[in-house]
Structures are given as C-alpha cells and as structure tokens.
Amino acid sequence: MHILLTDRLTCPRCGPEFGLILLSHRMEERRVLEGSLGCSNCRERFPIRAGVADLRPPPRGDLAGSKHLEPPTSPSPLEVAALLGVTEGPGNLALVGRMAAHAEAVAGLVPGVEVVAIARGLESEEGETEGVSRFVAGSRLPLQSRSLRGVALFGDEGLGRAAELVRVVARFGRVVVWGDVEGWGEALEAEGLEVLVSENEALVATRV
C-alpha cells in the first residue's frame, strides 16, 4: 500500500468523517508492507500484512485460505481503462470485487495513477506492484468522499452499494459497471450521477 494513500483512508467503523493514522513497521520504496492503521475516535486498529490493508469493521474473520482472485476474461484491462476514461495520473482509481484482479494491468496502462484494488484473494508472493494498493473492505468503502477519479466493478457485486460508490467519486469521475447492469442506471441517477453509456454489458455514469 502506497504511503500517500493513507491520507485518503477513513475508518470503516466510524465513517468517512474520521481519518486513520498509520503506524508502519516495515516499508519499502514508500510502500507499507507491515503495520497498522488506527482510528483516533474508536481506537480500533486495522492491520496491514504483506502490503494488504484489512479495513473491515470488527469483528473481522481470518483471511487465511481466501481463494486467489483470477483476472476475468471479460472485460479486458484495456476496456476497463477506456471506460474509466483516465489516460494518465495523478489520482486514484478503485477496482472492486472480481474487477480488482485487473489492478496490475490497469496500473500498467495508466501511468501515474494508483489503483486501489478492493477484494479478498489479492495476496501475492511476489510482493508489492508499482501503482497498486491492495485492501480488504466491508460494505463501506474506507475512503474519503469524492477522492477517486473512477471506480469499476461487476454489476452482480453490489447494487445495494450504489450510494457508497457514488460518495467516493470526485467531480467528473466515473462509475463503471460491467455484466449485469439491470437497475444500475436508475440507482446511480438517483444518487446524482449522469449516465453516459448504457449497453447490454456496460454502464458508465459520471458526476457532473
């Protein structure tokens, strides 16, 4: 996890009004490999192990044995990057759920952007990848409001989180939904986004 990203993190227990404080035990090239993130409000600590920040609210179960997340065959990383509409940094993008398996490839396509991969099964024996910060999170995204240039996920992984996805997207930022897009257009428009693309397998909405 890149150290600069800690400025954008918030307590998953207390909400987006409460930031987190980093206590780093091991860091290489500005990437935190071991340590914890603490909330000054509830005093909860969230561990960082092998570069992966566990930002689930308590009680947190053991992540050991999580199935390794394999990159989906569709969409391709190039399609994801194109739909997000970001060609260069700086800034942050988030890939949530199964889409997070494309994080390394998308980071390689969009120079200067830090991709926040939010899912289980992202542990890597090869260590940290430039341009990718890995998280595990609950239903609430542990990020400041309007802090992302874009977020992408599969449509069957969280229509009920539409309001939370919209909250973290900045002005002109995009929410990209792939696969099952039924109901997403109405949900995102109800939260104030404008739908730019709505097709059988892809929906793109933006904050204007």
C-alpha positions in Angstrom: 0.0 0.0 0.0 1.4 3.4 -1.0 2.0 5.6 2.0 0.4 8.7 0.3 -2.9 6.8 0.1 -3.2 6.8 3.9 -4.2 10.4 3.7 -7.4 9.4 1.9 -8.3 6.5 4.1 -11.2 6.7 6.7 -12.4 4.5 9.5 -14.8 1.8 8.3 -16.3 1.7 11.7 -16.8 5.4 12.4 -17.4 6.6 8.8 -15.8 9.0 6.3 -15.6 11.9 8.7 -12.8 10.1 10.7 -9.4 9.5 9.1 -6.8 6.9 10.0 -3.3 7.2 11.4 -0.6 4.9 10.0 1.8 3.0 12.3 4.4 1.5 9.9 6.6 -1.5 10.9 8.1 -2.2 7.5 8.2 -0.1 4.4 10.0 -0.3 1.1 10.1 2.5 -1.5 7.2 4.3 0.1 5.0 1.2 0.2 3.8 0.0 3.6 4.3 -3.8 3.9 3.6 -4.3 7.6 1.9 -2.1 10.2 -1.5 -0.9 11.2 -4.0 1.9 10.7 -5.6 3.4 13.8 -8.7 5.4 14.4 -8.4 8.2 16.9 -12.2 8.1 17.5 -13.0 4.5 18.2 -9.3 3.4 18.9 -9.7 0.4 16.6 -6.6 -0.8 14.7 -6.7 -2.3 11.3 -3.7 -4.5 10.3 -1.5 -4.3 7.2 0.1 -7.6 6.4 2.2 -8.3 3.3 1.1 -5.0 1.9 -2.7 -5.8 2.2 -4.7 -3.5 4.5 -7.6 -5.2 6.2 -10.1 -2.4 6.5 -13.1 -4.4 7.5 -15.0 -3.3 10.6 -14.9 -5.6 13.6 -15.5 -8.4 14.1 -13.0 -9.4 11.4 -12.7 -13.1 10.4 -9.4 -14.7 9.3 -8.4 -14.1 5.7 -6.3 -17.2 5.5 -7.5 -19.6 2.9 -9.2 -17.0 0.7 -9.3 -18.2 -2.9 -6.8 -16.4 -5.2 -8.6 -13.9 -7.4 -8.1 -14.7 -11.1 -8.4 -11.9 -13.7 -11.7 -12.1 -15.6 -11.7 -12.9 -19.3 -14.1 -10.0 -19.9 -13.8 -7.1 -19.8 -10.2 -6.8 -20.7 -7.9 -4.4 -18.7 -7.9 -2.1 -21.8 -11.7 -2.0 -21.9 -11.7 -1.2 -18.1 -9.2 1.7 -18.6 -11.1 3.0 -21.6 -14.4 3.0 -19.8 -12.9 4.8 -16.8 -11.7 7.5 -19.1 -8.5 8.2 -17.3 -5.4 8.2 -19.5 -2.8 9.5 -17.0 -2.2 10.4 -13.4 -2.1 11.7 -10.9 -5.1 10.3 -9.0 -6.6 7.2 -7.7 -8.9 4.6 -9.3 -10.7 1.7 -7.5 -11.4 -1.7 -8.8 -13.8 -3.6 -6.5 -14.5 -7.3 -6.2 -13.6 -9.6 -9.1 -12.6 -6.5 -11.1 -9.7 -6.0 -8.7 -7.8 -8.8 -10.4 -7.2 -6.4 -13.3 -5.5 -3.9 -11.0 -1.9 -4.6 -12.1 -2.7 -4.5 -15.8 -4.8 -1.3 -15.5 -2.0 0.4 -13.5 0.4 -0.5 -16.3 -1.9 1.1 -18.8 -2.5 4.4 -16.9 0.8 5.9 -15.9 0.9 7.9 -12.7 -2.3 6.5 -11.3 -2.5 4.5 -8.1 -5.1 1.7 -8.5 -6.9 0.7 -5.3 -7.8 -3.0 -5.5 -10.5 -3.9 -3.0 -11.2 -7.6 -2.7 -10.2 -10.8 -1.0 -7.6 -13.1 -2.6 -5.1 -10.4 -3.6 -2.2 -11.7 -1.6 0.9 -12.0 -3.7 4.1 -14.0 -3.0 5.9 -11.6 -5.4 5.3 -8.6 -3.1 4.0 -5.1 -4.0 3.3 -4.0 -7.5 4.1 -0.4 -8.6 0.8 1.5 -8.9 -1.4 -0.9 -6.9 -2.6 -0.7 -3.3 -4.5 -3.7 -2.0 -7.3 -3.6 0.5 -10.0 -5.8 2.0 -13.1 -3.9 3.0 -16.7 -4.4 4.1 -19.8 -2.8 2.7 -18.5 0.7 3.5 -15.6 1.9 1.3 -12.8 3.2 3.7 -12.1 6.2 1.5 -12.7 10.0 1.7 -15.8 11.3 -0.1 -15.0 12.4 -3.7 -11.5 11.1 -3.5 -11.4 8.8 -6.6 -11.3 9.6 -10.3 -13.2 6.4 -11.0 -14.4 3.1 -9.7 -15.3 -0.2 -11.6 -17.0 -3.4 -10.6 -19.2 -6.2 -11.8 -22.9 -5.4 -11.7 -23.8 -8.6 -9.7 -21.5 -7.5 -6.9 -23.3 -4.7 -5.1 -26.2 -2.8 -6.5 -27.0 -2.1 -2.8 -23.7 -0.2 -2.6 -24.5 2.3 -5.3 -24.7 5.3 -2.9 -21.4 4.3 -1.4 -19.7 4.1 -4.8 -21.1 7.5 -5.8 -19.9 9.0 -2.5 -16.2 8.3 -3.2 -16.2 9.5 -6.9 -14.9 13.0 -7.5 -16.3 15.6 -9.9 -16.1 14.3 -13.5 -15.2 10.9 -12.0 -16.9 7.8 -13.3 -18.6 4.7 -12.0 -18.2 1.7 -14.4 -20.5 -1.3 -14.1 -19.9 -4.4 -16.2 -22.0 -7.5 -16.8 -25.4 -7.4 -15.1 -26.3 -3.7 -15.4 -30.0 -4.0 -14.7 -31.2 -1.4 -12.2 -27.8 0.3 -12.1 -28.8 3.3 -14.3 -31.7 4.2 -12.1 -29.7 3.7 -8.9 -26.8 5.9 -10.0 -29.1 8.6 -11.4 -31.0 8.6 -8.1 -27.6 9.4 -6.4 -26.9 12.4 -8.7 -24.8 10.8 -11.5 -25.4 11.2 -15.2 -25.4 8.0 -17.3 -23.1 8.4 -20.3 -23.2 4.8 -21.6 -25.8 2.1 -21.1 -25.4 -1.1 -23.1 -26.1 -4.8 -22.6 -22.8 -5.4 -20.7 -21.5 -1.9 -19.8 -22.8 1.1 -17.9 -20.8 4.3 -17.4 -22.0 7.2 -15.2 -20.3 10.4 -14.2 -20.5 13.1 -11.6 -21.0 16.5 -13.4 
